[in-house]
């Protein structure tokens, strides 16, 4: 076990300098080297819900696949539930659960058949496997559809079965890759409740997401990853406090005025940072309600060209925007 | 590992039996050949290179090799589907042995291949095939080995490509020349010299020759042991290749 030096409680996942490099053929004998994950460090404590937040293609899934023994790291060290990633892959597989983006539900079988097979593959006897399937069907309220072919399930039903399959062997550590991708709001809320209950029962949950509300509401701690690098880490509250103050978003008639306005505000001491995004000027200030009048005075004539004023408490998106100069939301439509 | 293999084999077989239409589709082509092509050969009886009677005994063994080649050679499509739904990945993260994952699929494929072989053989017997029973049993064993080899090859390719479209074109590009250069449809004794030399490099021409000898009840010929040696070596090699592809699948 690797210990957390401050508290002397072992981390359930501990990684140092984990990286993955691919060589991609580009034709004509030309090869390009793609660094999907560039030497990340992770320390995940027992019984926390840890979120890996980042846009698509940031390296979240690659990092996760290394930790679950599906991908060999190019370099770096890690222990998972106390086992060494390089030497003890088999032991790791026994003690982790994993729900992939695709899910992994066998659509040619019913929920009950899926669960019984999964339990047997983890070494349970037929009786124990049946018993465990019954428990999970009750727990995740799958009774209505457990005897139907998984082909007929709705997105939410399918996701419940995916989760149940990951939990069959009661793993102390569960990995979820984009668990609520494409789910309707009600199914998402239901899914979040289940994850929280799992944690209350003593499990540690590691999930990736590109939804900042998911990271914000569900996760105890978040690492923000972008282009293979962790750019920020902490509780959602800490990360947002780092931004401090508020953000004011100004919309303008035209880009010309936006640029001159930004320039005019550049020297104002109360503006911590300004960014242009979607043709709007984002200003990060200490106290929005006091600073807005000052902004109006500074802009003076140009303020006539302001078409919209939005006022917002910082979100994780603002954290991401400040750390990377891009918005998470930009990537959602991709 | 054996228990995991049996569990997964049962799952795969159940899945295959749930869509029986594919089993019928697999049988459709060989049955058409029996009904619509074999009568033409009968008319050619006695032509140079062809026996005067019992043309079935030349044609049916070749047809069975072709059936095995194509049925087992396209099983990779099934794993592409299981890959897409994340089923393969789920197994890979579980303590399931890699060899159990692969062998359970191959075991299911062999059940399907043998069932088809038995149906086609039965139909051929009705249509006038006369064969040596023990020879047929030995021939069936060789076909099972051919099935292992082709299924492993198909899985190795399927686990390496990301696109089902690629899989079909790769399979067709490989199988058509194998088919034409093996004397499956007509004996290679009819072929010009250069074609016969080319066929010498095709393992399937040895397999087809050996099958014909076995169906006739000839056991002593060196061709038979050569064919067994070739097919065993290739089955071992392709199985090893497929296992290593499975290990590296997500890399």
Interface residues (C-beta under 8 A of the other chain):
Chain A: X65 X68 X69 X70 X71 X72 X90 X93 X94 X96 X98 X100 X101 X102 X103 X104 X105 X106 X107 X108 X109 X117 X118 X120 X121 X122 X123 X165
Chain B: X3 X4 X7 X8 X11 X14 X15 X18 X82 X84 X85 X86 X87 X89 X90 X91 X92 X93 X94 X95 X96 X250 X251
